[in-house]
Amino acid sequence: TEIYTLSLHDALPISNGDLYTVTPHAVAATLSEIVVVNPGVDLSGSAARLSATATPAPGANITTVRFLLSGTPLSTPVTGAYETTLDSTTLKNGPYQLTAEATDSQNVVTSSMAVTVNVQNPPPTIAITAPPAGDIAGTVAWTADAAAGAGMTLKQVQFQLDGKNFGPPVANAPFSTNLNALTLKNGDIKLTALAEDTAGNTTTSDIVTVKVTNPLPTVQITSPIANATVVGMFDVTAQANAAIGIALDTVQFKLNGKEYDNPNRAEPSQTAYTVTANAAAVRNG
């Protein structure tokens, strides 16, 4: 809308044919108003109701209203009753900014103030069912029970060893994998499993601590024999064998408790390992 004014600043007579300037002054349009009146603070379930009130600007009508969640349109624009439903089960739990936009008959779009809402759907549940806490050796079954929260859908279960993903996710029950303790160093390890639903909500199981107790390799020096006298350069030979089912990696010789020479890399079927020592490099005794 524009208003035109004419100002005369002196008392000179106005004659036909005199020209006078008319200056337009822009006036801001009155915008429509829109307010989100529903939902409450928390959203859950597959049919959370959203509604808004809209007041048109003078001389205009509200034609459509659409709702946006954190800037993303939730549905096609609505007419008449300014409401829609939201399937919150498709959203990850947490806070979102809900707004509404009204478009009037003059094609002017007005946005509401943002309302913070929290999506709060029940998370999945999960527990490790095997192995129990205690000692393990060899290959053991590692299983878990998992379920989605009410109204939600379970996506997968991810087994974790010492906090790191172990193997690919398991999408369908029974949720299980095999844990080959023969590939692990002896000692305590922590087992967990993480359940994830299709909205991205996750739950981690309680920790189950197990102790890997694989049999140890055997090693024995076969030459020189104990208390033998050695001079100059001489060979030291050892017989080493891995435990059944476990591959031998290296054999490290030591002199007076300290590593001597580089480790001998084990080869398949190899049992004897040799290093050459120099008696002249150490004190008699």
Phi, psi and chi 1 to 4 in degrees:
 res  aa     phi    psi   chi1   chi2   chi3   chi4
   1 THR       -  137.2  -57.7      -      -      -
   2 GLU  -128.0  141.6  -66.4 -177.5  -26.8      -
   3 ILE  -112.9  131.6  -62.2  175.5      -      -
   4 TYR  -106.7  134.1  -63.6   86.8      -      -
   5 THR  -126.0  152.9   59.6      -      -      -
   6 LEU  -127.9  123.1  176.6   63.2      -      -
   7 SER  -115.8  131.3  -61.4      -      -      -
   8 LEU  -111.3  127.5  -60.6  178.1      -      -
   9 HIS  -111.1    1.3  -60.9  -74.9      -      -
  10 ASP  -145.2 -179.8   55.4   33.6      -      -
  11 ALA  -102.9   19.0      -      -      -      -
  12 LEU   -65.0  142.4  -67.7  175.9      -      -
  13 PRO   -66.8  144.4   24.9  -35.3      -      -
  14 ILE   -91.4  127.0  -59.1  175.3      -      -
  15 SER  -113.1  153.8  -57.8      -      -      -
  16 ASN   -60.5  137.0  -72.3  -21.6      -      -
  17 GLY    94.4  -12.2      -      -      -      -
  18 ASP   -68.9  142.5  -71.7  -14.1      -      -
  19 LEU  -103.9  137.0  -62.4  176.6      -      -
  20 TYR  -131.6  144.5  -64.6   89.2      -      -
  21 THR   -88.9  134.9  -58.9      -      -      -
  22 VAL  -109.0  122.1  177.2      -      -      -
  23 THR  -105.4  123.2  -55.4      -      -      -
  24 PRO   -79.2  143.8   29.2  -33.4      -      -
  25 HIS  -122.1  118.7  -63.5  -84.7      -      -
  26 ALA   -72.4  139.9      -      -      -      -
  27 VAL  -118.9  127.4  176.9      -      -      -
  28 ALA   -60.4  136.0      -      -      -      -
  29 ALA   -71.4  149.3      -      -      -      -
  30 THR   -83.7  120.4  -58.9      -      -      -
  31 LEU   -82.7  155.2  -63.2  176.2      -      -
  32 SER   -68.2  163.2  -57.6      -      -      -
  33 GLU  -119.6  143.5  -66.2 -178.0   -2.6      -
  34 ILE  -143.1  138.6 -175.7  165.6      -      -
  35 VAL  -135.7  131.3  178.9      -      -      -
  36 VAL   -78.6  120.9  176.1      -      -      -
  37 VAL  -108.4   -9.4  -63.9      -      -      -
  38 ASN  -151.1  140.3 -159.8   56.0      -      -
  39 PRO   -97.2 -169.4   36.3  -37.1      -      -
  40 GLY   -79.4 -160.5      -      -      -      -
  41 VAL   -70.6  -37.2  175.8      -      -      -
  42 ASP  -109.0  141.3  -65.6  -27.5      -      -
  43 LEU  -118.8  140.4  -66.9  176.5      -      -
  44 SER  -156.0  163.1   62.3      -      -      -
  45 GLY    82.8 -179.3      -      -      -      -
  46 SER   -96.2   -1.6   59.1      -      -      -
  47 ALA  -142.1   52.8      -      -      -      -
  48 ALA   -69.6  128.8      -      -      -      -
  49 ARG   -87.1  133.5  178.8  172.5  169.7  -93.3
  50 LEU  -120.4  136.5  -49.0  177.6      -      -
  51 SER  -146.4  160.5   64.1      -      -      -
  52 ALA  -147.1  157.2      -      -      -      -
  53 THR  -110.6  141.0   60.4      -      -      -
  54 ALA  -133.8  134.2      -      -      -      -
  55 THR  -117.7  121.4  -56.7      -      -      -
  56 PRO   -74.5  156.1   28.5  -35.1      -      -
  57 ALA   -70.3  156.9      -      -      -      -
  58 PRO   -54.2  131.1  -26.4   35.2      -      -
  59 GLY    81.6    5.6      -      -      -      -
  60 ALA  -127.1  167.6      -      -      -      -
  61 ASN  -128.3  148.0  -62.1  -51.2      -      -
  62 ILE   -77.6  125.1  -58.8  -64.1      -      -
  63 THR   -99.0  -44.6   55.1      -      -      -
  64 THR  -145.5  157.4   58.9      -      -      -
  65 VAL  -134.4  135.8  167.8      -      -      -
  66 ARG  -130.9  151.1   71.2  171.2 -178.5  173.0
  67 PHE  -104.5  145.1  -65.7   87.1      -      -
  68 LEU  -130.7  138.8  -58.6   93.7      -      -
  69 LEU  -114.3  112.9 -164.7   65.9      -      -
  70 SER    50.9   41.2  -64.2      -      -      -
  71 GLY    88.1   -8.2      -      -      -      -
  72 THR  -100.8  123.4  -58.5      -      -      -
  73 PRO   -57.1  136.8  -23.6   34.1      -      -
  74 LEU   -88.2  -28.8  -68.1  177.2      -      -
  75 SER  -160.7  179.6   62.5      -      -      -
  76 THR   -68.9  154.5   56.7      -      -      -
  77 PRO   -56.4  144.4  -25.1   35.1      -      -
  78 VAL  -108.8  155.0  -64.5      -      -      -
  79 THR  -123.3  171.0   58.5      -      -      -
  80 GLY    69.0 -119.2      -      -      -      -
  81 ALA   -69.8  123.7      -      -      -      -
  82 TYR   -86.9   77.0  -51.9  129.8      -      -
  83 GLU  -151.7  159.6   62.2 -179.3   46.4      -
  84 THR  -156.2  176.8 -171.3      -      -      -
  85 THR  -119.0  152.4   56.6      -      -      -
  86 LEU  -122.4  127.4  168.4   66.3      -      -
  87 ASP   -85.1   91.8 -176.7    1.4      -      -
  88 SER   -73.4  -10.5   71.9      -      -      -
  89 THR   -71.3  -10.1   64.5      -      -      -
  90 THR   -91.1   -1.6   63.2      -      -      -
  91 LEU  -110.6  143.3  -58.2  172.4      -      -
  92 LYS   -71.2  141.0 -171.9  174.8 -178.2  178.7
  93 ASN   -57.4  140.9  -73.2  -12.2      -      -
  94 GLY   145.5 -179.0      -      -      -      -
  95 PRO   -82.6  145.8   29.3  -34.4      -      -
  96 TYR  -138.5  157.2  -65.3   84.5      -      -
  97 GLN  -102.2  117.6  -63.0  -65.3  -54.8      -
  98 LEU  -102.2  127.8  177.5   65.0      -      -
  99 THR  -133.8  166.6   55.2      -      -      -
 100 ALA  -134.0  147.5      -      -      -      -
 101 GLU  -121.5  129.6  -71.8 -178.2  -10.7      -
 102 ALA  -108.5  132.9      -      -      -      -
 103 THR  -111.6  127.5  -58.1      -      -      -
 104 ASP  -101.1 -179.5   65.2   21.1      -      -
 105 SER   -69.0  -12.5   54.6      -      -      -
 106 GLN   -95.3   10.9  -63.0  179.8    2.6      -
 107 ASN    64.7   28.0 -150.7   30.8      -      -
 108 VAL   -94.5  130.6  176.2      -      -      -
 109 VAL  -103.5  129.4  178.2      -      -      -
 110 THR  -121.4  134.9  -55.1      -      -      -
 111 SER  -106.1  144.8  -63.1      -      -      -
 112 SER   -80.7  168.6   71.0      -      -      -
 113 MET   -67.6  148.0  -63.8  -70.7  -70.1      -
 114 ALA   -74.8  142.0      -      -      -      -
 115 VAL  -115.8  127.0  173.9      -      -      -
 116 THR   -83.4  124.6  -60.5      -      -      -
 117 VAL  -124.1  154.4  -65.3      -      -      -
 118 ASN  -116.8  122.8  -69.5  -53.6      -      -
 119 VAL   -80.7  122.5  173.5      -      -      -
 120 GLN  -134.4   80.4  -67.5  -69.4  -12.8      -
 121 ASN  -101.1  152.5  -73.2  -57.0      -      -
 122 PRO   -63.3  131.0   19.8  -30.3      -      -
 123 PRO   -76.1  167.8   29.5  -35.0      -      -
 124 PRO   -69.2  163.9   21.7  -29.7      -      -
 125 THR  -119.0  150.5   59.1      -      -      -
 126 ILE  -159.1  145.5 -172.2  166.0      -      -
 127 ALA  -150.0  140.5      -      -      -      -
 128 ILE   -77.4  130.8  -68.4  176.5      -      -
 129 THR  -105.0  -19.1   53.4      -      -      -
 130 ALA  -160.7  147.0      -      -      -      -
 131 PRO   -78.9  161.6   32.1  -36.6      -      -
 132 PRO   -76.3  165.5   28.6  -34.5      -      -
 133 ALA   -60.3  141.0      -      -      -      -
 134 GLY   140.8 -159.6      -      -      -      -
 135 ASP   -86.1  143.9  -65.3  -12.8      -      -
 136 ILE  -134.6  153.4   61.8  169.9      -      -
 137 ALA  -153.7  153.7      -      -      -      -
 138 GLY    69.2 -150.5      -      -      -      -
 139 THR  -100.3  128.1  -60.6      -      -      -
 140 VAL  -126.6  152.3  -62.4      -      -      -
 141 ALA   -79.3  136.3      -      -      -      -
 142 TRP  -121.3  113.4 -174.8    0.5      -      -
 143 THR  -129.5  160.3   60.5      -      -      -
 144 ALA  -148.4  150.7      -      -      -      -
 145 ASP  -103.5  131.4  -80.2  -18.7      -      -
 146 ALA  -142.1  149.3      -      -      -      -
 147 ALA  -151.1  148.7      -      -      -      -
 148 ALA   -76.7  157.8      -      -      -      -
 149 GLY   -67.4  164.9      -      -      -      -
 150 ALA   -56.4  128.6      -      -      -      -
 151 GLY    81.4   -1.4      -      -      -      -
 152 MET  -108.6  171.3  -53.1  -64.7  -75.0      -
 153 THR  -124.5  130.4  -58.0      -      -      -
 154 LEU   -76.9  135.8 -166.6   64.6      -      -
 155 LYS   -97.8  -50.5  177.7 -177.3  178.2 -177.7
 156 GLN  -168.2  168.3   63.1 -172.9   23.8      -
 157 VAL  -125.0  131.3  167.4      -      -      -
 158 GLN  -115.4  117.4  175.0   66.2   63.9      -
 159 PHE   -78.1  145.8  -69.0   92.5      -      -
 160 GLN  -135.1  134.3  -63.4  176.9  -34.2      -
 161 LEU  -113.6  117.6  174.7   62.0      -      -
 162 ASP    51.9   40.3  -72.8  -24.3      -      -
 163 GLY    83.9   -1.6      -      -      -      -
 164 LYS  -113.4  145.3  -63.8 -179.0  179.6  180.0
 165 ASN   -57.5  135.5  -70.5  -13.8      -      -
 166 PHE  -117.6  109.0  179.6   86.6      -      -
 167 GLY    72.4  179.4      -      -      -      -
 168 PRO   -77.1  160.1   29.1  -35.2      -      -
 169 PRO   -62.8  151.9  -17.5   29.8      -      -
 170 VAL  -107.3  120.2 -178.3      -      -      -
 171 ALA   -87.6  -26.9      -      -      -      -
 172 ASN  -129.9  150.6  -58.9  -57.6      -      -
 173 ALA   -69.1  150.6      -      -      -      -
 174 PRO   -74.2  141.0   27.7  -34.9      -      -
 175 PHE   -87.8  106.0  -58.0  106.7      -      -
 176 SER  -153.7  159.8   64.5      -      -      -
 177 THR  -153.9  171.0 -171.6      -      -      -
 178 ASN  -106.2  135.8  -71.7  -36.1      -      -
 179 LEU  -111.1  112.7  176.4   62.4      -      -
 180 ASN   -92.8   98.0 -175.1    0.3      -      -
 181 ALA   -66.1  -18.6      -      -      -      -
 182 LEU   -65.8  -18.8  -62.9  176.3      -      -
 183 THR   -91.8    1.7   63.6      -      -      -
 184 LEU  -113.1  149.3  -57.3  173.9      -      -
 185 LYS   -71.9  141.9 -174.4  177.1  180.0  179.8
 186 ASN   -59.3  143.5  -76.7   -4.9      -      -
 187 GLY   134.7 -178.3      -      -      -      -
 188 ASP   -76.1  138.6  -71.3  -15.6      -      -
 189 ILE  -131.8  155.3   57.3  173.4      -      -
 190 LYS  -112.4  126.3  -61.5 -178.0 -175.5  -58.3
 191 LEU  -106.8  131.7  -53.3 -179.0      -      -
 192 THR  -138.5  167.7   53.5      -      -      -
 193 ALA  -141.7  141.0      -      -      -      -
 194 LEU  -116.2  124.7 -178.4  143.8      -      -
 195 ALA  -100.6  136.8      -      -      -      -
 196 GLU  -129.7  134.1 -178.9 -179.8   -1.2      -
 197 ASP   -94.5  175.0   63.6   26.4      -      -
 198 THR   -69.8  -13.7   52.8      -      -      -
 199 ALA   -88.5   -8.6      -      -      -      -
 200 GLY    98.8    3.9      -      -      -      -
 201 ASN   -76.7  139.5  -58.1  -53.9      -      -
 202 THR  -129.9  153.0   60.0      -      -      -
 203 THR  -138.4  134.9  -60.1      -      -      -
 204 THR  -104.0  136.0  -59.2      -      -      -
 205 SER   -68.0  166.5   70.2      -      -      -
 206 ASP   -63.8  152.0  -69.3  -22.3      -      -
 207 ILE   -75.3  135.4  -65.1  172.8      -      -
 208 VAL  -112.9  118.9  173.6      -      -      -
 209 THR   -97.5  124.7  -59.6      -      -      -
 210 VAL  -123.6  158.0  -64.8      -      -      -
 211 LYS  -114.7  120.7 -174.2  174.3 -175.3  178.3
 212 VAL   -76.0  124.5  177.2      -      -      -
 213 THR  -130.1   57.1   56.1      -      -      -
 214 ASN   -71.6  151.3  -68.5  -44.9      -      -
 215 PRO   -64.3  145.1   21.6  -31.9      -      -
 216 LEU   -86.8  154.5  -61.2  175.0      -      -
 217 PRO   -68.3  161.5   25.0  -33.3      -      -
 218 THR  -113.5  146.6   59.2      -      -      -
 219 VAL  -150.7  140.7   61.6      -      -      -
 220 GLN  -150.3  133.8 -178.3  179.6    6.9      -
 221 ILE   -77.2  126.4  -68.3  178.3      -      -
 222 THR  -104.2  -18.4   56.0      -      -      -
 223 SER  -157.1  134.8  175.8      -      -      -
 224 PRO   -72.7  162.4   29.6  -36.0      -      -
 225 ILE   -75.3  164.4   61.8  174.1      -      -
 226 ALA   -59.6  139.6      -      -      -      -
 227 ASN    69.2   11.9  -61.0  -44.0      -      -
 228 ALA   -72.3  152.8      -      -      -      -
 229 THR   -95.4  128.0  -60.4      -      -      -
 230 VAL  -125.9  145.6  -66.3      -      -      -
 231 VAL  -137.5  154.5  -65.9      -      -      -
 232 GLY    58.9 -145.6      -      -      -      -
 233 MET   -85.3  133.8  -54.1  -62.1  -67.3      -
 234 PHE  -147.4  156.1   65.8   98.0      -      -
 235 ASP   -94.1  141.5  -72.4  -19.8      -      -
 236 VAL  -114.1  124.1  179.9      -      -      -
 237 THR  -118.5  139.2  -58.0      -      -      -
 238 ALA  -129.9  148.3      -      -      -      -
 239 GLN  -105.1  121.4 -170.4   80.4   16.8      -
 240 ALA  -129.9  139.5      -      -      -      -
 241 ASN  -139.4  137.5  -67.3  -80.0      -      -
 242 ALA   -79.5  158.8      -      -      -      -
 243 ALA   -68.1  158.8      -      -      -      -
 244 ILE   -60.8  129.7  -64.4  176.0      -      -
 245 GLY    87.0   -2.7      -      -      -      -
 246 ILE  -123.1  133.8  -56.9  176.4      -      -
 247 ALA   -83.1  140.4      -      -      -      -
 248 LEU   -79.8  135.1 -166.6   63.8      -      -
 249 ASP   -97.8  -61.9 -174.9   39.1      -      -
 250 THR  -143.3  160.5   59.0      -      -      -
 251 VAL  -122.6  123.7  173.6      -      -      -
 252 GLN  -112.4  118.5  174.6   67.3   64.8      -
 253 PHE   -80.5  150.1  -72.1   88.9      -      -
 254 LYS  -133.2  145.8  -67.2 -174.9  177.0 -177.6
 255 LEU  -123.3  118.3  177.7   62.5      -      -
 256 ASN    52.7   40.0  -68.3  -29.9      -      -
 257 GLY    84.5   -4.4      -      -      -      -
 258 LYS  -110.3  145.8  -64.1 -178.4  179.4 -179.9
 259 GLU   -59.0  134.0  -67.7 -178.8   -3.4      -
 260 TYR  -121.1  120.9 -175.9   82.2      -      -
 261 ASP    65.6  177.4 -157.0    7.3      -      -
 262 ASN   -77.6  154.0  -64.4  -37.8      -      -
 263 PRO   -61.5  145.2  -19.1   31.0      -      -
 264 ASN   -84.9  119.2  -79.0 -115.6      -      -
 265 ARG   -74.7  126.3  178.5   65.8   60.4 -179.4
 266 ALA   -74.3  142.4      -      -      -      -
 267 GLU  -113.4  153.4  -60.4  -66.6  -21.7      -
 268 PRO   -54.0  135.3  -25.3   34.6      -      -
 269 SER    69.2    0.3   73.4      -      -      -
 270 GLN   -78.1  137.6 -178.1 -179.3    2.6      -
 271 THR  -127.5  -25.1   58.3      -      -      -
 272 ALA  -103.7  136.7      -      -      -      -
 273 TYR  -134.1  139.2  -60.3   85.9      -      -
 274 THR  -134.4  144.6  -58.4      -      -      -
 275 VAL  -137.2  147.6   67.9      -      -      -
 276 THR   -98.8  128.7  -60.4      -      -      -
 277 ALA  -115.7  159.2      -      -      -      -
 278 ASN  -116.4  107.0 -175.3    3.0      -      -
 279 ALA   -63.2  -28.3      -      -      -      -
 280 ALA   -69.2  -13.5      -      -      -      -
 281 ALA   -86.8   -5.1      -      -      -      -
 282 VAL  -126.9  161.5  -62.5      -      -      -
 283 ARG   -70.1  152.3  -66.7  174.5   57.1 -174.9
 284 ASN   -62.2  148.2  -70.1  -17.8      -      -
 285 GLY   142.6      -      -      -      -      -
